[in-house]
Amino acid sequence: MADTTAADAAELEPAEISANPHYRGADFDLRRIRRSVFSALLQARGRFGGKRIAAIDADGRELSYNDIIKAAFALGHALKQGTEPGEAVGILLPTGVGSIISFYAISAYGRVPAMLNFTAGDRALKAACKACKCKRIVTAKRFIELGELDELEAMLAQDHEIVHLEDVRENLTLGDKIAAAVGMVAPWAVRARPSPDSAGVYLFTSGTEGDPKGVVLSHSNLLANVEQVRDHVRILPTDKVFNPLPTFHCFGLTGGVLVPLGLGVPTICHPTPLQAKTIVKRIAETGSTILFATDTFINQYARAATNGELNSLRFAVCGAERVKDETRSMLRRKFSVEIVEGYGLTEAAPVLAVNQPDNNRPGTVGQLMGGCEARLIPVEGINDGGQLHIRGPNIMKGYIRPSAPLVLEAPVDGWHDTGDIVSVDDGGFLRIRGRIKRFAKLGGEMVSLAVVENCATSLWPDSMHAAAALPDKRKGEQIILLTEYAKADRADLIAFARNHGINELSIPRKIIHVEAIPVLGTGKTDYGKVQRMVAELMGEGVAAPVPETAG
């Protein structure tokens, strides 16, 4: 069946779109995903060798597959005491071998890792734990100390058991050590065998809609996405993946841990994406060839790098937010490195589409992953594109909420509404036009707030900008732009729009200078806080929150 173009889709009724989805058949063997994530790790060891380096920590410590599996069996045997199979165990750790081992340790014995966002605050974390009925949280004393998270830990300790990795290591029992020894030679005698369709991880939204939602991804969801990436992007045996993104974010977990370990290439961990100068030096020292990042962070790395510190990269994979033209050209000009832009959602484990190094269309997020279906639902006021719904083996089991712990809200018939407005070209490349909640309706026309921000970025590329919409009695809504650029002038935006053929409805009613645009832990703009800031600055009180961006 031929792909339906975006223009065709816009003219169809939803039922017809459902019958004529954009589709790419699965090229991978589905039998590979019918196992647990820990079983997949064991299989990778068998394929690539136990002595092969799997992960390198921030201090340079190298761990082989054998090291990770042995540690996971020992730690997991200790951590399982006092918990039941299928029970959630929280992980409050930065990106590093401690987080990787904890993830696999909890999985090895049939418990479910709940990846907790330590930047979210105690209220959001408690809500996340409530949603998945998590009673125990694994962390590290050194992390709490260096991150100055003593107050957060104390708040969590009121309702949860806090377990420090240092204490567990020092107090491993003979039984824990025997379990590790047996697991190394006869893993089938020790490890659990959860259903591939059971929960493999709990991840959480940023909570900009109120309490965070839990996203339940099965073992098969996660492994399907690994296989989709394997078949879509050519990763070489000589590659090294550099991952500074947090493992509490699906991009950092799947892209930075599950993909490289599943494909036999080392993952080089860094605990925070904020240390630009240190990161570029580590990329050079380790000879990393693939970098996972967001536009915000890779822009900082390109500026911080000197003396060819990024020259070892084959390409950089960017998601979570739109890649700016300035970022792309700077990386190409200074280091001859191409950015491969992709599109993902936590609900999709997370990769839905991505460009390829040898088939890269800047301005798009590439083609759909193998096995994924998509349909575009027409939206009033938008002629080019529609609201994207997706279905496939990587799509979540469903949501869970603090208001109804572990009560699964599954996608209807497997279809998930992304909330994004997307157009598709003749080659099947997706172009993200913005979230449906990030369009303003002015005089009967739909105006993308992302376009407003793009105009500002083109004029003032060294600063961050964020747009929001507020009610307007005359036009329905009005657009307000927050900017970090102190000299931003609305007249310049008007001139830019006229010179580039941009609808003048995209010109904000007012521009407000702020010291800093609020961002999430992943580096992308926190639009919930932006909306509240705009409402307060305009004297409108607290406006309705805006859902988090995809990615």
C-alpha positions as a printed NumPy array, in Angstrom:
array([[  0.   ,   0.   ,   0.   ],
       [  1.399,   3.384,  -0.952],
       [  1.972,   5.971,   1.761],
       [ -0.722,   8.615,   2.054],
       [  0.796,  12.079,   1.698],
       [  0.118,  14.816,   4.241],
       [ -1.963,  16.717,   1.71 ],
       [ -4.1  ,  13.646,   1.041],
       [ -4.438,  12.975,   4.765],
       [ -5.721,  16.467,   5.438],
       [ -8.624,  15.863,   3.068],
       [ -9.619,  12.479,   4.488],
       [-12.059,  11.693,   7.231],
       [-10.455,  10.047,  10.281],
       [-11.927,   6.646,   9.402],
       [-10.296,   6.77 ,   5.961],
       [ -6.975,   7.82 ,   7.47 ],
       [ -7.204,   4.867,   9.806],
       [ -7.735,   2.593,   6.81 ],
       [ -4.817,   4.131,   4.909],
       [ -2.054,   4.583,   7.486],
       [  1.538,   5.577,   6.798],
       [  3.24 ,   2.254,   7.387],
       [  6.687,   0.721,   7.386],
       [  6.781,  -3.027,   7.846],
       [  8.905,  -4.506,  10.62 ],
       [ 12.254,  -5.642,   9.23 ],
       [ 13.423,  -7.24 ,  12.47 ],
       [ 12.703, -10.67 ,  13.922],
       [  9.907, -10.168,  16.453],
       [ 11.194, -13.17 ,  18.402],
       [ 14.062, -10.987,  19.601],
       [ 11.689,  -8.884,  21.653],
       [  9.829, -11.738,  23.349],
       [ 12.047, -11.768,  26.42 ],
       [ 12.925,  -9.604,  29.412],
       [ 15.43 ,  -6.765,  29.294],
       [ 17.762,  -8.729,  31.571],
       [ 17.526, -11.79 ,  29.329],
       [ 18.464,  -9.492,  26.422],
       [ 21.562,  -8.393,  28.362],
       [ 22.552, -12.031,  28.881],
       [ 22.026, -12.689,  25.194],
       [ 24.231,  -9.696,  24.302],
       [ 26.994, -11.111,  26.513],
       [ 26.727, -14.409,  24.683],
       [ 26.899, -12.672,  21.315],
       [ 29.712, -10.194,  22.005],
       [ 31.675, -11.86 ,  24.79 ],
       [ 31.641, -11.376,  28.538],
       [ 34.952,  -9.524,  28.584],
       [ 33.816,  -6.907,  26.115],
       [ 33.647,  -3.389,  27.597],
       [ 30.008,  -2.389,  27.964],
       [ 30.119,   0.848,  29.965],
       [ 32.637,   3.5  ,  30.988],
       [ 31.859,   5.681,  34.004],
       [ 32.649,   9.346,  34.549],
       [ 35.789,   8.447,  36.507],
       [ 37.093,   6.318,  33.635],
       [ 36.194,   2.988,  35.259],
       [ 35.461,   0.376,  32.601],
       [ 32.914,  -2.388,  33.132],
       [ 32.553,  -5.447,  30.942],
       [ 29.351,  -7.383,  30.334],
       [ 30.546,  -9.872,  32.96 ],
       [ 31.115,  -7.057,  35.462],
       [ 27.621,  -5.637,  34.986],
       [ 25.874,  -9.019,  35.104],
       [ 27.761, -10.199,  38.182],
       [ 27.081,  -6.95 ,  40.017],
       [ 23.429,  -7.038,  38.954],
       [ 22.939, -10.564,  40.304],
       [ 24.569,  -9.684,  43.646],
       [ 22.893,  -6.299,  44.099],
       [ 19.546,  -7.56 ,  42.855],
       [ 19.593, -10.494,  45.288],
       [ 20.132,  -8.048,  48.15 ],
       [ 17.548,  -5.544,  46.929],
       [ 14.798,  -8.099,  46.357],
       [ 14.548,  -8.844,  50.071],
       [ 11.328,  -7.333,  51.411],
       [  9.787,  -6.85 ,  47.977],
       [  7.543,  -8.981,  45.784],
       [  7.882,  -9.972,  42.112],
       [  6.378,  -7.233,  39.95 ],
       [  6.826,  -4.587,  42.659],
       [  8.269,  -1.204,  41.736],
       [ 11.67 ,  -0.195,  43.123],
       [ 12.714,   3.42 ,  42.602],
       [ 16.077,   4.468,  41.188],
       [ 17.235,   7.961,  42.135],
       [ 20.642,   8.153,  40.472],
       [ 22.464,  10.129,  37.768],
       [ 23.632,   8.589,  34.511],
       [ 26.457,   6.197,  35.317],
       [ 27.315,   2.571,  35.947],
       [ 25.506,   2.739,  39.299],
       [ 22.254,   3.554,  37.538],
       [ 22.855,   0.902,  34.86 ],
       [ 23.643,  -1.844,  37.363],
       [ 20.689,  -0.864,  39.565],
       [ 18.34 ,  -0.995,  36.568],
       [ 19.462,  -4.489,  35.595],
       [ 19.678,  -5.67 ,  39.211],
       [ 16.048,  -4.829,  39.853],
       [ 15.02 ,  -6.37 ,  36.531],
       [ 17.024,  -9.561,  37.079],
       [ 14.765, -10.651,  39.922],
       [ 11.464,  -9.648,  38.374],
       [ 10.971,  -6.288,  40.073],
       [ 10.222,  -3.154,  38.032],
       [ 12.645,  -0.192,  37.977],
       [ 10.912,   3.155,  38.51 ],
       [ 13.237,   5.826,  37.122],
       [ 12.862,   8.93 ,  39.275],
       [ 13.604,  12.472,  38.122],
       [ 15.699,  13.995,  40.9  ],
       [ 15.201,  17.48 ,  39.395],
       [ 11.42 ,  17.31 ,  39.761],
       [ 11.121,  18.092,  43.493],
       [  9.742,  16.057,  46.38 ],
       [  6.052,  16.612,  45.556],
       [  6.393,  15.249,  42.012],
       [  8.58 ,  12.372,  43.168],
       [  6.125,  11.342,  45.852],
       [  3.323,  11.466,  43.305],
       [  5.354,   9.32 ,  40.904],
       [  6.046,   6.751,  43.614],
       [  2.383,   6.717,  44.557],
       [  1.35 ,   6.036,  40.959],
       [  3.434,   2.843,  40.806],
       [  3.189,   1.939,  44.524],
       [  6.934,   2.285,  44.985],
       [  7.988,   1.898,  48.618],
       [ 11.76 ,   1.505,  48.252],
       [ 14.152,   3.957,  46.572],
       [ 17.739,   3.117,  45.641],
       [ 20.221,   5.992,  45.625],
       [ 23.83 ,   6.73 ,  46.646],
       [ 25.218,   8.77 ,  49.522],
       [ 27.842,  10.365,  47.282],
       [ 25.21 ,  11.44 ,  44.767],
       [ 23.027,  12.954,  47.491],
       [ 26.025,  14.812,  48.866],
       [ 27.384,  16.121,  45.568],
       [ 23.925,  17.047,  44.323],
       [ 23.047,  18.748,  47.622],
       [ 19.876,  16.66 ,  47.766],
       [ 19.838,  16.038,  51.52 ],
       [ 16.555,  17.887,  51.965],
       [ 14.938,  15.972,  49.095],
       [ 16.126,  12.657,  50.512],
       [ 14.791,  13.574,  53.958],
       [ 11.379,  14.389,  52.491],
       [ 11.249,  11.099,  50.584],
       [ 12.395,   9.166,  53.641],
       [  9.193,  10.164,  55.427],
       [  7.194,   7.763,  53.249],
       [  9.773,   5.518,  51.602],
       [ 12.635,   3.221,  52.499],
       [ 15.869,   4.789,  51.241],
       [ 18.599,   2.306,  50.3  ],
       [ 22.151,   3.51 ,  49.658],
       [ 24.271,   1.538,  47.228],
       [ 27.357,   2.021,  49.382],
       [ 25.639,   0.289,  52.315],
       [ 24.419,  -2.58 ,  50.141],
       [ 27.903,  -3.204,  48.733],
       [ 29.482,  -3.215,  52.187],
       [ 26.891,  -5.629,  53.577],
       [ 26.502,  -8.199,  50.823],
       [ 25.736, -11.546,  52.395],
       [ 27.159, -14.925,  51.483],
       [ 23.826, -15.658,  49.825],
       [ 24.135, -12.537,  47.667],
       [ 27.629, -13.565,  46.572],
       [ 26.552, -17.132,  45.851],
       [ 23.659, -15.834,  43.741],
       [ 26.141, -13.772,  41.728],
       [ 28.499, -16.711,  41.26 ],
       [ 25.712, -19.064,  40.19 ],
       [ 24.192, -16.422,  37.937],
       [ 27.444, -16.053,  36.021],
       [ 27.495, -19.707,  34.962],
       [ 23.844, -20.723,  35.199],
       [ 21.739, -17.564,  34.983],
       [ 18.621, -19.619,  34.277],
       [ 18.817, -20.942,  37.853],
       [ 18.742, -17.483,  39.432],
       [ 17.012, -14.896,  37.27 ],
       [ 13.29 , -14.253,  37.14 ],
       [ 11.219, -14.879,  34.014],
       [  8.688, -12.067,  33.78 ],
       [  6.32 , -11.998,  30.833],
       [  7.68 ,  -9.938,  27.93 ],
       [  4.382,  -8.036,  28.085],
       [  4.704,  -7.175,  31.778],
       [  6.008,  -3.813,  32.981],
       [  9.712,  -3.45 ,  32.264],
       [ 10.112,   0.111,  33.542],
       [  8.077,   2.982,  34.93 ],
       [  8.977,   6.411,  33.552],
       [  7.276,   9.687,  34.377],
       [  6.226,  12.805,  32.545],
       [  7.518,  16.164,  33.719],
       [  4.273,  16.91 ,  35.523],
       [  3.519,  20.209,  33.759],
       [ -0.12 ,  19.148,  33.657],
       [ -0.198,  18.72 ,  37.44 ],
       [  0.918,  15.461,  39.012],
       [  3.232,  13.459,  36.74 ],
       [  1.758,  10.564,  34.801],
       [  3.51 ,   7.224,  34.883],
       [  4.3  ,   5.665,  31.516],
       [  4.338,   1.873,  31.651],
       [  6.697,   0.333,  29.105],
       [  6.847,  -3.433,  28.825],
       [ 10.012,  -5.454,  28.27 ],
       [  8.862,  -5.989,  24.684],
       [  8.243,  -2.251,  24.184],
       [ 11.827,  -1.456,  25.175],
       [ 13.424,  -4.273,  23.201],
       [ 11.296,  -3.514,  20.137],
       [ 12.69 ,   0.007,  20.106],
       [ 16.25 ,  -1.334,  20.383],
       [ 15.599,  -3.551,  17.363],
       [ 13.946,  -0.7  ,  15.468],
       [ 16.997,   1.501,  16.033],
       [ 19.315,  -1.38 ,  15.08 ],
       [ 17.556,  -1.747,  11.738],
       [ 17.132,   1.983,  11.064],
       [ 20.531,   3.469,  11.958],
       [ 23.78 ,   1.74 ,  11.07 ],
       [ 25.853,   1.349,  14.224],
       [ 29.353,  -0.064,  13.719],
       [ 31.228,  -2.498,  16.002],
       [ 33.865,   0.225,  16.429],
       [ 31.389,   2.857,  17.617],
       [ 31.329,   4.35 ,  21.105],
       [ 28.19 ,   6.077,  22.357],
       [ 28.549,   9.128,  24.583],
       [ 25.5  ,   9.62 ,  26.794],
       [ 25.18 ,  12.659,  29.088],
       [ 21.369,  12.463,  29.186],
       [ 19.584,  11.341,  32.38 ],
       [ 18.415,   7.729,  32.594],
       [ 15.155,   8.932,  34.132],
       [ 14.394,  10.199,  30.607],
       [ 13.579,   7.558,  28.007],
       [ 16.048,   9.009,  25.49 ],
       [ 18.878,   8.569,  27.984],
       [ 17.706,   5.098,  29.067],
       [ 16.948,   3.474,  25.714],
       [ 19.347,   5.441,  23.52 ],
       [ 22.152,   5.688,  26.043],
       [ 21.935,   2.289,  27.746],
       [ 19.725,  -0.344,  26.117],
       [ 20.747,   0.345,  22.505],
       [ 24.552,   0.317,  22.946],
       [ 24.541,  -2.635,  25.365],
       [ 22.172,  -4.501,  23.078],
       [ 24.336,  -3.818,  20.031],
       [ 27.707,  -4.531,  21.604],
       [ 29.167,  -1.029,  21.669],
       [ 30.315,   0.709,  24.862],
       [ 28.265,   3.48 ,  26.401],
       [ 30.29 ,   6.294,  27.925],
       [ 28.315,   7.739,  30.803],
       [ 28.352,  11.289,  32.094],
       [ 26.268,  12.245,  35.145],
       [ 24.988,  15.591,  33.867],
       [ 24.583,  17.209,  30.436],
       [ 25.418,  20.624,  31.899],
       [ 29.233,  20.292,  32.05 ],
       [ 29.999,  21.342,  28.49 ],
       [ 33.76 ,  21.809,  28.828],
       [ 34.233,  18.51 ,  30.65 ],
       [ 31.997,  16.649,  28.214],
       [ 33.826,  17.753,  25.06 ],
       [ 37.151,  16.768,  26.635],
       [ 35.773,  13.327,  27.521],
       [ 34.42 ,  12.878,  24.003],
       [ 37.924,  13.53 ,  22.655],
       [ 39.693,  11.38 ,  25.267],
       [ 37.397,   8.394,  24.754],
       [ 37.187,   8.706,  20.974],
       [ 33.399,   8.679,  21.124],
       [ 31.755,   8.364,  17.715],
       [ 28.03 ,   8.857,  18.474],
       [ 26.633,  11.549,  20.76 ],
       [ 23.104,  11.615,  22.159],
       [ 21.958,  15.116,  23.043],
       [ 19.317,  17.781,  22.666],
       [ 19.697,  20.956,  20.631],
       [ 20.164,  23.03 ,  23.778],
       [ 23.049,  20.921,  25.003],
       [ 24.82 ,  20.186,  21.725],
       [ 24.833,  23.901,  20.958],
       [ 26.688,  24.424,  24.223],
       [ 29.138,  21.607,  23.438],
       [ 29.922,  23.012,  19.999],
       [ 30.675,  26.404,  21.523],
       [ 32.819,  24.919,  24.307],
       [ 34.855,  22.614,  22.054],
       [ 38.28 ,  23.702,  20.841],
       [ 41.148,  22.   ,  19.033],
       [ 38.891,  19.513,  17.309],
       [ 37.49 ,  17.973,  20.49 ],
       [ 34.395,  16.735,  18.63 ],
       [ 36.228,  15.468,  15.545],
       [ 35.908,  11.816,  16.577],
       [ 32.12 ,  11.92 ,  16.215],
       [ 30.558,  10.191,  13.192],
       [ 27.258,  11.877,  13.926],
       [ 25.158,  13.292,  16.741],
       [ 21.583,  12.175,  17.419],
       [ 19.318,  14.953,  18.673],
       [ 15.77 ,  14.677,  19.928],
       [ 13.379,  16.095,  22.54 ],
       [ 13.332,  19.535,  20.86 ],
       [ 13.751,  21.03 ,  17.388],
       [ 17.303,  21.327,  16.085],
       [ 18.016,  24.934,  15.16 ],
       [ 19.678,  25.712,  11.825],
       [ 22.384,  27.626,  13.694],
       [ 23.271,  24.571,  15.772],
       [ 23.4  ,  22.307,  12.74 ],
       [ 25.601,  24.673,  10.705],
       [ 27.97 ,  25.36 ,  13.629],
       [ 28.619,  21.661,  14.237],
       [ 29.131,  21.048,  10.527],
       [ 31.404,  24.064,  10.081],
       [ 33.628,  23.528,  13.123],
       [ 33.843,  19.73 ,  13.204],
       [ 32.333,  18.344,   9.968],
       [ 29.79 ,  16.506,  12.117],
       [ 26.222,  15.987,  10.963],
       [ 23.248,  16.138,  13.298],
       [ 20.733,  13.354,  12.814],
       [ 17.442,  14.691,  14.141],
       [ 14.801,  12.348,  15.457],
       [ 11.414,  12.361,  17.117],
       [ 10.287,  10.404,  20.098],
       [  7.94 ,  10.135,  23.015],
       [  8.296,   8.408,  26.331],
       [  5.126,   6.581,  25.311],
       [  7.019,   5.117,  22.315],
       [ 10.05 ,   3.886,  24.284],
       [ 10.965,   6.554,  22.853],
       [ 12.09 ,   6.572,  19.19 ],
       [  9.312,   6.99 ,  16.603],
       [ 11.243,   8.462,  13.701],
       [ 14.809,   9.476,  12.984],
       [ 16.932,  10.62 ,  10.085],
       [ 19.84 ,   8.478,   8.949],
       [ 23.425,   9.67 ,   8.401],
       [ 23.215,   8.715,   4.726],
       [ 19.584,   9.785,   4.275],
       [ 19.311,  12.99 ,   6.242],
       [ 16.748,  15.717,   5.52 ],
       [ 17.39 ,  18.72 ,   7.797],
       [ 14.183,  20.255,   9.054],
       [ 12.508,  16.848,   9.318],
       [ 12.739,  14.155,  11.976],
       [ 13.204,  11.347,   9.482],
       [ 11.055,   8.345,   8.648],
       [  9.035,   6.128,  10.938],
       [ 10.641,   3.192,  12.693],
       [  9.993,  -0.239,  11.197],
       [  6.782,  -1.786,  12.472],
       [  5.17 ,   1.547,  13.333],
       [  1.868,   2.756,  11.914],
       [  0.761,   6.364,  11.854],
       [ -2.35 ,   8.273,  10.896],
       [ -3.049,  11.981,  10.669],
       [ -6.319,  13.31 ,  12.046],
       [ -7.432,  16.578,  10.401],
       [ -7.372,  19.674,  12.624],
       [ -9.534,  22.698,  11.917],
       [ -7.443,  25.614,  10.697],
       [ -4.457,  23.457,   9.685],
       [ -4.312,  22.466,   6.032],
       [ -0.843,  20.939,   5.808],
       [ -0.746,  18.015,   8.214],
       [ -2.786,  16.694,  11.081],
       [ -2.692,  15.359,  14.605],
       [ -0.454,  12.307,  14.753],
       [ -1.683,   9.006,  16.161],
       [  0.725,   6.069,  16.293],
       [  0.665,   2.331,  16.904],
       [  3.408,  -0.28 ,  17.008],
       [  5.373,  -2.79 ,  19.113],
       [  7.169,  -0.004,  20.967],
       [  4.014,   1.83 ,  22.078],
       [  3.444,   1.818,  25.835],
       [  1.107,  -0.445,  27.75 ],
       [ -0.522,   2.694,  29.112],
       [ -0.529,   5.402,  31.766],
       [ -0.817,   5.131,  35.525],
       [ -1.692,   8.028,  37.811],
       [ -1.293,   8.892,  41.494],
       [ -5.071,   9.194,  41.734],
       [ -5.445,   5.519,  40.75 ],
       [ -2.164,   3.691,  41.483],
       [ -1.29 ,   0.915,  39.028],
       [ -4.66 ,   1.221,  37.284],
       [ -3.619,   1.013,  33.649],
       [ -5.078,   3.432,  31.085],
       [ -4.254,   1.556,  27.887],
       [ -4.265,   3.166,  24.411],
       [ -7.563,   2.422,  22.663],
       [ -6.968,  -0.319,  20.081],
       [ -3.255,   0.32 ,  20.545],
       [ -3.399,   3.839,  19.072],
       [ -1.686,   6.633,  20.996],
       [ -2.532,  10.282,  20.338],
       [  0.82 ,  12.084,  20.374],
       [ -0.761,  15.532,  20.598],
       [  1.624,  16.704,  17.87 ],
       [  0.742,  18.328,  14.552],
       [  2.778,  16.608,  11.859],
       [  3.077,  16.746,   8.08 ],
       [  4.596,  13.999,   5.936],
       [  6.363,  14.549,   2.609],
       [  6.413,  12.274,  -0.431],
       [  9.45 ,  10.414,   0.926],
       [  7.734,   9.607,   4.196],
       [  9.791,  12.118,   6.193],
       [  7.951,  13.651,   9.134],
       [  8.006,  17.347,   9.919],
       [  6.866,  18.355,  13.404],
       [  4.85 ,  21.553,  13.283],
       [  4.188,  21.727,  17.017],
       [  1.997,  20.327,  19.72 ],
       [ -1.735,  20.859,  19.346],
       [ -1.628,  22.656,  22.697],
       [  1.093,  24.922,  21.334],
       [ -1.027,  26.511,  18.653],
       [ -2.848,  29.776,  19.22 ],
       [ -6.08 ,  30.61 ,  17.449],
       [ -6.056,  34.203,  16.228],
       [ -8.877,  35.532,  14.093],
       [ -9.91 ,  32.002,  13.155],
       [ -6.393,  30.934,  12.091],
       [ -4.136,  28.464,  13.878],
       [ -0.699,  29.95 ,  14.602],
       [  2.17 ,  27.753,  15.775],
       [  3.982,  29.073,  18.837],
       [  7.034,  27.173,  17.595],
       [  7.114,  29.424,  14.512],
       [  7.099,  32.475,  16.791],
       [ 10.073,  31.04 ,  18.687],
       [ 11.879,  30.117,  15.457],
       [ 11.612,  33.69 ,  14.216],
       [ 13.07 ,  34.991,  17.461],
       [ 15.864,  32.399,  17.32 ],
       [ 16.747,  33.418,  13.754],
       [ 17.12 ,  37.033,  14.861],
       [ 18.764,  36.427,  18.223],
       [ 20.421,  32.968,  18.002],
       [ 22.526,  33.259,  21.138],
       [ 19.529,  33.554,  23.477],
       [ 16.615,  31.329,  24.45 ],
       [ 13.011,  32.282,  23.67 ],
       [  9.606,  30.831,  24.562],
       [  6.118,  31.801,  23.428],
       [  2.781,  31.349,  25.163],
       [ -0.83 ,  32.211,  24.385],
       [ -3.298,  34.016,  26.618],
       [ -7.011,  34.742,  26.067],
       [ -7.845,  37.873,  24.092],
       [-11.356,  39.32 ,  23.948],
       [-10.98 ,  40.641,  20.405],
       [ -8.962,  37.948,  18.563],
       [ -9.578,  34.901,  20.731],
       [ -5.958,  34.609,  21.87 ],
       [ -2.83 ,  36.732,  21.985],
       [  0.795,  35.592,  21.774],
       [  3.397,  36.696,  24.304],
       [  7.108,  36.031,  23.812],
       [  9.551,  35.594,  26.677],
       [ 13.182,  36.142,  25.726],
       [ 16.57 ,  36.167,  27.406],
       [ 17.768,  38.767,  24.897],
       [ 17.615,  42.141,  26.631],
       [ 17.513,  44.183,  23.407],
       [ 14.74 ,  42.238,  21.687],
       [ 12.564,  44.605,  19.653],
       [  9.135,  43.763,  18.255],
       [  9.816,  45.959,  15.22 ],
       [ 12.69 ,  43.656,  14.241],
       [ 10.367,  40.665,  14.381],
       [  7.818,  42.434,  12.184],
       [ 10.511,  43.232,   9.609],
       [ 11.797,  39.637,   9.712],
       [  8.302,  38.222,   9.148],
       [  7.667,  40.504,   6.165],
       [ 11.038,  39.722,   4.576],
       [ 10.54 ,  35.967,   4.926],
       [  6.88 ,  35.707,   3.973],
       [  5.751,  34.749,   7.46 ],
       [  2.173,  35.442,   8.491],
       [  2.179,  38.549,  10.677],
       [ -0.22 ,  36.784,  13.033],
       [  2.957,  35.028,  14.21 ],
       [  4.269,  38.308,  15.592],
       [  3.788,  38.338,  19.382],
       [  1.583,  41.018,  20.872],
       [  4.231,  41.706,  23.471],
       [  7.877,  40.756,  24.119],
       [  9.023,  40.398,  27.733],
       [ 12.664,  40.105,  28.758],
       [ 13.416,  37.541,  31.488],
       [ 16.686,  36.485,  33.055],
       [ 16.219,  32.804,  32.213],
       [ 13.751,  30.637,  30.305],
       [ 12.771,  27.709,  32.556],
       [ 13.986,  24.308,  31.353],
       [ 13.429,  20.686,  32.314],
       [ 16.167,  18.273,  33.376],
       [ 16.585,  17.202,  29.752],
       [ 17.334,  20.77 ,  28.684],
       [ 14.131,  21.415,  26.771],
       [ 11.869,  24.324,  27.629],
       [  9.452,  23.809,  30.513],
       [  6.332,  25.204,  28.858],
       [  4.216,  24.675,  31.93 ],
       [  6.355,  27.162,  33.841],
       [  6.536,  29.45 ,  30.798],
       [  2.739,  29.609,  30.658],
       [  2.524,  30.446,  34.349],
       [  5.257,  33.077,  34.06 ],
       [  3.506,  34.771,  31.16 ],
       [  0.17 ,  34.746,  32.961],
       [  1.7  ,  36.31 ,  36.064],
       [  3.734,  38.894,  34.135],
       [  0.639,  39.915,  32.165],
       [ -1.453,  40.091,  35.325],
       [ -3.744,  37.273,  34.204],
       [ -3.311,  35.135,  37.297],
       [ -2.381,  31.49 ,  36.779],
       [ -3.336,  30.215,  33.328],
       [ -4.201,  26.651,  32.484],
       [ -1.027,  24.539,  32.283],
       [  0.341,  23.35 ,  28.942],
       [  1.278,  19.672,  28.46 ],
       [  4.959,  18.809,  28.193],
       [  6.564,  18.703,  24.763],
       [  7.073,  15.409,  23.011],
       [ 10.402,  13.723,  23.17 ]])
